[in-house]
Amino acid sequence: MGTVVVFTNVTLDGVMQAPGSPDEDRRDGFEHGGWATPYAAMAQAGGGMANTGALLLGRRTYEDFYAVWPQRKDNPFTAVLNNMQKYVASTTLEEPLSWMNSTLLQGDAAEAVAKLKKEPGNDLVILGSGELVQSLMRRNVVDEYVLLIHPLVLGSGRRLFTDGGAFAALRLVNSQTTTNGVVIATYQPAEPTTAADNLAGDHT
């Protein structure tokens, strides 16, 4: 059985929008695109993807990746992405998908991912795809979060964990810091602790 791993860049104020390039995602007038590029943290955190069996991508992330990576013939990561199985959550795309080894998830995305988890294999890794992450969180489908936390406060932009999103109690299982200050933190779901639990613990 595989696990679902969220693997993504975020800032200190939780922004995940357009880490790779200035024009990646200008929704809502976002002007800070490319903020993660100078830190090159994805390359340093590559070991966290060693167990990857397939990628899970939302429609926007899938189209952004497809527009860029197949054209980078001199980058070794291109072959990795081309050959890796990619599952795409979308209500607007139709099969056959253009990028090789890509499969459109049928029906409810959370239910489809839950079925994939039951199949033998390695981890299912979500890159970017904030809306997909949030939908899986609401159904308790995510098993691990690898967050590349950059020493930046942008003050605007779409965040990984939104107001009104799903509650999650997490425990830190691993952390490391890059030479330029990015904290690579790995979290897994933990049993939630309520205020009542804390008060009871104070009196024992």
N, C-alpha and C positions, 0 to 999 in steps of 0.2 A: 504494500500500500504506500502511495506517495503522500507527501505533505505539500501544502500550499504556502509558498513563501513570498511575502511582499518585499521587493528589493528596490529601494528608491532613494533618490536625493531629496533632502529637505533642508530648509533654512532653520535658524533658531526660532523664527516665528511660524514655522510649519508650512511655509510655501513650497509647493512642488512644481509649480507651473514653469514651463519652458526653461529647463536647466541647461539645455544643450546649445542653443543658438538664438540670436536676437529675434529672428522671425519665426521661431518654432511655434509659438502660440501667443498671439497678441489680443486674445479675448479680453474684454473689459478694459481695453487700453493699457494692457500690461507692457511696461517699457524696460523691464530688467532681464529680458531673455538672454540666456547664455551665462547666467551667474555661476553655474557649477564648473564650467569648462576650465578656468584657470587652476582649479584644485586637483583635477584629474583623479578624483577619489574612486571612480568606478574601476579604473585599472588597478588601483591598489587593493580594492576589495574583491577582486576577481575570484579569489579562493572561495568566497561565499556562494559562488555559482557553480562550483565544481560538481555538485550532485544534480545539476539541472537535467531533467529528462525532457521537459517541454516548456514553452513559454505560454503564458496566458496574457492576452492583450485586449484592451478596449479598442473600439473602432478608430478613434483619433490617434492613439499611440501606434496602432498597426499601420495606418496610412502614413504617419510621419516617418516611421522606421523604413517602410517600403520605398518612400521617396528618396531616402538617403543611402541606406546601407548597401543595397545591391550594386550601386554605382561606385562604391569604394573598393575597386579591385585590388589595390595595394595594401589593404588593411586585413590582417589575419582574422579579425573578428567577423568580417563579412562572410567568410566561408562557414563559420560557426553558426551564424544566424540563418544563413541560407539552408543549411542542412538540418537544423533543429526543427522539431515539430512545433508548430505554432497554432494555438487555439484562440479564436477571435470571438469576442462577445459583441454583437451588433444586431440592431433591429432594422438596419437599412442596407447593409451589404448582402450580396447574394453569391452563392457558389456557381462556378468555381472561382476561388479567390486568386488574385494575380500572382502573389508571391509563392514560390515553391514551398511544399510541405506546410501549407496553411489550411486549417479546417475551421469552418464556421460552427460555433456552438448552437445547437438546436434548442428552442424553447427557453425556459427560464435559465439564466446564466448560472445562478447559485446551485440549482438542481443539477445542471449539466456538469459543473465542476465537482460537486459532491460525488457524482458517479465516476468521474475520472480518478478521484482520489482512491477509489476502491480497486482500481486496476493496478497490477504489479508494475513497478517502475520507480524511477527517481523522482525528485522534487518537481513540482509545477511552480514556476517562478513568474511572478507578475512584475513587469517593468512599467513604471509610470502608471497610467490607467487609473486615475483617482476615483472615477465614478464606479468602475468595476470593483476596486478595493472596498469602497464603502458599501456596495451591495452585498459583497461576500461577508463583510464584517457583521452586517445586520443578521445574517443567517449562521454566524459562528463557523464559517468555513475556513478562515485563515488560521494557519498553524504557527506561523513565525513571521516576524518583521525584522528585516535587516535595513536599518535606517542610516543613511550617510548624512550626518547632521553637520551642515556647513556653518562656519562662524560668520554668518550674515543675518542681518535683520532688514528685510526689504520693505516692510510696512504695507504691502499690497500684494495681491496675487491669490490664486486658487490654492487652497490648503489641502493637505492629505486628510486631516481630521477636521471636519467641518462642524460648525455650530448645529446642534440638533442631530448630529450623527450618532452612530451606535456607541453604547458604553463598552469599554474594554478595560479589564484589569490585566496588567502585563507584569512579567518578571524579567529582569535583565539576566541573560545567560552568558553573554560574552561582550567585550568591548575592546577597542583598540583606537589609538589616535594616530593620524597620519602626521608627517613632518610639517604640514602646513595647516594643522589645526582642525581637520575634519574628524569627528568622532564617528566611528563605525560601530553602532550599537545593535546587538541582536536581542530581540525580545520574544517571549512566548507567552501565550495566555496563562493567567494565574487565576486562582479562585478569588472572586471579588471580596474585598473586606469592607464592611459597612461601618458606619459610625457606632452603631450598637455593639458590633463585635469589638471595636477598639475600647469602648467603655467597659465592656465585660472583662477584657483583658487587664484593665487597670486595677481591678478589684480582686484579682486572683493571687 
